[in-house]
Amino acid sequence: MAPYRLPDIPHLRLRATLVSGSSGQLPGYLGSTLRGAFGHALRRLVCAMGPEQPCATCPLRGPCVHTRLFETFLEGDPPPFLRGLPTAPRPYVFEPRTPLRNEPQVISAGDRLELDLLLFGQAVALQGYAVLALERMAERGLGQRHRPFVLQEVRHQGAGGAWQTGYLRGERPWSDQVAAVPLPAPVASDGTPAAPERLTLRFTTPTRIQKQGELQDCPAFRPLAFAMLRRALELAHCHVPGAEVSWDFNGYLRQADAVRVTRTALHWHDWTRYSNRQKAQHSMGGFVGELDLEGDLAPFLPLLHAAETLHVGKGATFGLGKVEVVGT
């Protein structure tokens, strides 16, 4: 059987350093806070219609930077798994660079806060707007009391993993010429890459995998691989023009049945976020910890490494479903 090929998904990882202007508290996990504050800042920056205009019915939603970057809509014929949904998967992920915790974090004036913002596909071309929105987000403040910050620096990660400074407050504006980086290369047409027979998946933020509508606290490998594959294919379909997306993956997933979970060291981590739009609390708990895998892992190595960047499961834009591959 010919190896299954993942589509190419260019991405850009930005690392922003914010400096606090006051003392106070912020939520223990900042993923939802950062995403919400960024979205408000971006809309105020680019919206020509005003805050009363819903994005879904806006006559400018097609070319609008806000809808292209932050609140993307499905256009044309959607892929099988998105039929009936009003919006497309978002082409970004926020990764707070603070440890996962339940209790609020205390900050003091002058403290530094780091976060990563990943942009996928066409969103990479909007990097200048993203950096400016980060700057405006920091000025307006984070958390319920809008604690003010200053955007001090934004770095970007190149293909070799090295970091370069693209923005430095008061000294260097963002150039908007930073190139995208490809995800780990797909399986070559002449064979699968070498891979160990055992490796560990480490889930560092709550991971929400559903099977038949139910959240899983200890998934087998096949539903986990399916969730990773679905996310990659949907992002490519919606945000990478011309991407070669193959929806014929049943044979690929059958191979996943032969991969065994030999050790489970997972626990459930509850996390609650408040939605300003819905004016309600939402439970966003998921599993964290480690899974050991054993078997023919070679066909899945590109997918696993892609998931390290794309995340997996529900809530990925908040930074949930962050996974690390250990032992390759």
C-alpha positions as CSV (number, residue, x, y, z in Angstrom):
1,M,0.0,0.0,0.0
2,A,1.3,3.4,-0.9
3,P,2.1,5.6,2.1
4,Y,-0.4,8.2,3.0
5,R,0.8,11.7,2.4
6,L,0.0,14.6,4.7
7,P,-0.7,18.0,3.0
8,D,1.9,20.7,3.3
9,I,0.9,23.3,5.9
10,P,3.2,26.3,6.1
11,H,3.3,28.0,9.5
12,L,5.0,30.7,11.5
13,R,5.7,30.7,15.2
14,L,6.0,34.1,16.9
15,R,7.2,34.5,20.5
16,A,6.0,37.7,22.1
17,T,7.5,39.1,25.4
18,L,5.1,41.4,27.4
19,V,6.2,43.4,30.4
20,S,3.6,44.1,33.1
21,G,2.8,47.7,34.0
22,S,1.2,46.9,37.4
23,S,0.7,44.3,40.1
24,G,-2.2,42.0,40.3
25,Q,-3.6,38.6,39.3
26,L,-4.2,36.8,36.1
27,P,-5.9,33.4,35.4
28,G,-3.8,30.4,36.1
29,Y,-4.1,29.3,32.4
30,L,-3.9,32.2,30.0
31,G,-4.9,30.6,26.7
32,S,-8.5,31.8,26.6
33,T,-7.6,35.2,28.0
34,L,-5.0,35.8,25.3
35,R,-7.2,34.6,22.5
36,G,-10.1,36.8,23.6
37,A,-8.0,39.9,24.2
38,F,-6.2,39.4,20.8
39,G,-9.5,39.0,19.0
40,H,-10.9,42.2,20.5
41,A,-7.8,44.1,19.7
42,L,-7.7,42.9,16.1
43,R,-11.3,43.8,15.4
44,R,-10.8,47.3,16.8
45,L,-7.8,47.6,14.6
46,V,-9.2,46.6,11.3
47,C,-13.1,46.6,11.4
48,A,-14.6,49.2,9.0
49,M,-18.3,48.5,10.0
50,G,-18.3,49.1,13.8
51,P,-18.9,46.8,16.8
52,E,-22.6,46.4,16.2
53,Q,-22.1,44.6,12.9
54,P,-22.0,40.8,13.2
55,C,-19.2,39.3,11.3
56,A,-21.4,36.5,9.9
57,T,-23.6,38.9,7.9
58,C,-21.0,41.6,7.2
59,P,-20.7,42.5,3.5
60,L,-17.0,42.9,3.9
61,R,-16.3,39.6,5.6
62,G,-14.6,38.1,2.6
63,P,-11.6,40.5,2.4
64,C,-11.6,41.4,6.1
65,V,-8.4,40.7,8.0
66,H,-10.4,39.9,11.2
67,T,-12.5,37.2,9.6
68,R,-9.5,35.9,7.6
69,L,-7.3,35.6,10.6
70,F,-9.4,35.3,13.8
71,E,-13.0,34.3,13.0
72,T,-12.8,32.4,9.7
73,F,-16.0,31.3,7.9
74,L,-16.6,28.3,5.6
75,E,-16.7,29.3,2.0
76,G,-17.7,27.0,-0.9
77,D,-18.2,23.3,-0.4
78,P,-16.8,22.1,3.0
79,P,-15.0,18.8,3.6
80,P,-17.1,15.9,5.0
81,F,-16.4,16.6,8.7
82,L,-17.3,20.3,8.5
83,R,-20.7,20.1,6.9
84,G,-23.3,21.9,8.9
85,L,-20.8,24.0,10.9
86,P,-20.9,27.8,10.5
87,T,-17.2,28.5,10.8
88,A,-13.9,27.0,9.7
89,P,-11.1,25.8,12.0
90,R,-9.1,28.9,13.1
91,P,-5.7,29.3,11.5
92,Y,-3.9,30.1,14.8
93,V,-2.9,28.7,18.2
94,F,-2.0,30.6,21.4
95,E,0.6,28.8,23.6
96,P,1.0,30.5,27.0
97,R,4.6,29.9,28.2
98,T,3.6,29.7,31.8
99,P,3.1,26.4,33.7
100,L,-0.4,24.8,33.7
101,R,-2.0,25.6,37.0
102,N,-5.5,25.9,38.6
103,E,-4.9,28.8,40.9
104,P,-4.5,32.5,39.7
105,Q,-1.0,33.7,39.0
106,V,0.3,36.7,40.8
107,I,2.2,39.3,38.7
108,S,4.2,42.4,39.7
109,A,5.1,45.5,37.8
110,G,8.0,44.7,35.5
111,D,7.3,41.0,35.3
112,R,7.8,39.4,31.9
113,L,5.1,37.3,30.3
114,E,5.9,35.2,27.2
115,L,3.5,33.7,24.8
116,D,3.7,31.9,21.4
117,L,1.3,32.7,18.6
118,L,1.3,30.2,15.7
119,L,-0.1,31.2,12.3
120,F,-1.1,28.6,9.7
121,G,-1.4,28.8,5.9
122,Q,-2.8,32.1,4.6
123,A,-2.7,33.6,8.0
124,V,1.1,33.8,7.8
125,A,0.7,36.6,5.3
126,L,-1.2,38.6,8.0
127,Q,1.7,38.5,10.4
128,G,2.0,42.3,10.5
129,Y,-1.6,42.7,11.6
130,A,-1.1,39.9,14.2
131,V,1.9,41.7,15.7
132,L,0.1,45.1,15.8
133,A,-2.9,43.4,17.4
134,L,-0.5,41.9,20.1
135,E,0.8,45.4,20.8
136,R,-2.8,46.9,21.1
137,M,-3.8,43.9,23.2
138,A,-1.0,44.5,25.6
139,E,-1.8,48.2,25.9
140,R,-5.5,47.6,26.6
141,G,-4.6,45.0,29.3
142,L,-5.3,41.4,30.2
143,G,-7.7,39.8,32.6
144,Q,-11.0,41.1,34.0
145,R,-9.2,44.2,35.4
146,H,-7.3,44.8,32.1
147,R,-3.9,44.7,33.7
148,P,-1.7,46.8,31.3
149,F,1.3,45.4,29.6
150,V,3.9,46.6,27.0
151,L,4.9,44.5,24.0
152,Q,8.6,44.5,24.4
153,E,9.8,42.1,21.7
154,V,8.5,39.6,19.1
155,R,10.8,36.9,17.8
156,H,10.1,34.4,15.0
157,Q,11.4,30.8,14.6
158,G,13.1,29.8,11.4
159,A,13.2,26.4,9.7
160,G,16.3,25.4,11.6
161,G,14.7,26.2,15.0
162,A,16.8,29.4,15.6
163,W,15.0,32.4,16.9
164,Q,15.4,35.9,15.4
165,T,14.1,39.2,16.7
166,G,11.6,40.8,14.3
167,Y,10.2,43.5,16.5
168,L,11.9,45.4,19.3
169,R,10.0,48.2,21.1
170,G,11.3,51.6,20.1
171,E,14.0,50.2,17.9
172,R,12.8,47.8,15.3
173,P,9.3,47.7,13.7
174,W,8.0,44.4,12.3
175,S,9.2,44.0,8.8
176,D,6.3,41.8,7.6
177,Q,8.7,39.8,5.4
178,V,9.2,36.7,7.6
179,A,8.8,33.5,5.6
180,A,6.6,30.6,6.6
181,V,8.2,27.3,7.8
182,P,6.9,24.0,6.5
183,L,5.6,21.4,9.0
184,P,7.7,18.2,9.2
185,A,8.0,16.7,5.7
186,P,5.3,14.2,4.8
187,V,6.2,10.6,4.1
188,A,8.3,10.3,1.0
189,S,6.9,8.5,-2.0
190,D,9.7,5.9,-2.1
191,G,9.0,4.6,1.5
192,T,8.3,5.5,5.1
193,P,11.0,7.1,7.3
194,A,12.9,5.2,9.9
195,A,11.1,5.3,13.2
196,P,11.6,3.6,16.6
197,E,9.2,0.8,17.6
198,R,8.4,2.6,20.9
199,L,7.9,6.2,21.8
200,T,6.1,8.4,24.3
201,L,3.4,11.0,23.7
202,R,3.4,13.7,26.4
203,F,0.3,15.9,26.7
204,T,1.1,19.1,28.5
205,T,-2.2,20.9,28.3
206,P,-5.7,19.5,28.7
207,T,-6.5,17.4,25.7
208,R,-10.1,16.9,24.6
209,I,-10.6,13.9,22.3
210,Q,-14.2,12.9,21.4
211,K,-15.5,9.5,20.3
212,Q,-19.1,9.4,19.3
213,G,-19.7,12.6,21.1
214,E,-18.1,11.5,24.4
215,L,-14.9,12.9,25.8
216,Q,-12.2,10.3,26.2
217,D,-10.0,10.1,29.3
218,C,-7.7,7.3,27.9
219,P,-8.0,7.0,24.1
220,A,-6.7,4.2,22.1
221,F,-4.2,5.2,19.4
222,R,-6.7,5.0,16.5
223,P,-9.1,7.8,17.7
224,L,-6.1,9.8,18.7
225,A,-4.5,9.5,15.2
226,F,-7.9,10.3,13.7
227,A,-8.2,13.5,15.7
228,M,-4.7,14.5,14.6
229,L,-5.3,13.7,11.0
230,R,-8.7,15.5,10.9
231,R,-7.2,18.7,12.3
232,A,-4.4,18.7,9.7
233,L,-6.7,18.0,6.8
234,E,-9.3,20.6,7.8
235,L,-6.6,23.3,8.3
236,A,-5.1,22.5,4.9
237,H,-8.4,22.5,3.1
238,C,-9.5,25.8,4.6
239,H,-6.3,27.8,4.8
240,V,-3.8,26.4,2.3
241,P,-4.8,27.2,-1.3
242,G,-4.0,24.4,-3.6
243,A,-3.2,21.9,-0.9
244,E,-3.3,18.3,-1.9
245,V,-5.8,16.9,0.6
246,S,-6.6,13.2,0.4
247,W,-9.8,12.2,2.3
248,D,-9.2,8.6,1.4
249,F,-7.5,7.6,4.7
250,N,-9.4,4.5,5.9
251,G,-6.5,2.3,5.1
252,Y,-4.1,4.6,6.9
253,L,-6.3,4.5,10.0
254,R,-6.5,0.7,9.9
255,Q,-2.8,0.6,10.3
256,A,-3.3,2.5,13.6
257,D,-5.1,-0.5,15.0
258,A,-1.8,-2.3,15.2
259,V,-0.2,0.4,17.3
260,R,-0.5,-0.5,21.0
261,V,-0.7,1.7,24.1
262,T,1.6,-0.1,26.5
263,R,1.6,2.4,29.3
264,T,-0.9,5.0,30.4
265,A,0.0,7.8,32.8
266,L,-2.8,10.2,32.3
267,H,-5.0,12.2,34.6
268,W,-7.9,14.6,34.1
269,H,-7.2,18.3,34.5
270,D,-10.3,20.5,34.9
271,W,-10.2,24.0,33.5
272,T,-13.0,26.5,33.2
273,R,-13.1,29.5,30.9
274,Y,-15.6,32.4,30.8
275,S,-17.1,33.3,27.4
276,N,-17.7,37.0,27.1
277,R,-19.8,36.3,24.0
278,Q,-22.1,33.8,25.7
279,K,-21.8,35.3,29.2
280,A,-21.3,31.9,30.7
281,Q,-18.6,29.6,32.2
282,H,-17.5,26.6,30.1
283,S,-15.8,23.5,31.4
284,M,-12.7,22.7,29.2
285,G,-11.1,19.9,31.1
286,G,-9.1,17.2,29.4
287,F,-6.4,14.6,30.0
288,V,-2.7,15.4,30.6
289,G,0.2,13.1,31.1
290,E,1.9,10.4,29.0
291,L,1.1,7.5,26.7
292,D,3.7,4.9,25.6
293,L,3.1,3.5,22.1
294,E,4.6,0.4,20.5
295,G,4.3,-1.1,17.1
296,D,4.8,0.0,13.5
297,L,5.1,3.8,14.1
298,A,6.9,4.8,10.9
299,P,3.7,5.7,8.9
300,F,2.5,7.9,11.8
301,L,5.7,9.8,12.6
302,P,5.0,12.7,10.3
303,L,1.5,13.0,11.7
304,L,2.7,12.9,15.3
305,H,5.3,15.6,14.7
306,A,2.8,17.7,12.8
307,A,0.5,17.5,15.9
308,E,3.3,19.0,18.0
309,T,2.7,22.2,16.1
310,L,-1.0,22.0,15.2
311,H,-2.2,20.6,18.6
312,V,-5.0,18.1,18.8
313,G,-8.6,18.0,19.9
314,K,-11.1,20.7,20.9
315,G,-9.9,24.0,22.2
316,A,-6.6,24.0,20.2
317,T,-6.8,27.8,19.6
318,F,-6.5,28.3,23.4
319,G,-3.4,26.1,23.5
320,L,-5.2,22.9,24.6
321,G,-4.1,19.6,23.2
322,K,-0.4,20.4,23.2
323,V,1.5,17.2,22.6
324,E,5.3,16.4,22.6
325,V,6.8,13.3,20.9
326,V,9.5,11.8,23.1
327,G,12.0,9.2,21.9
328,T,12.4,10.0,18.2
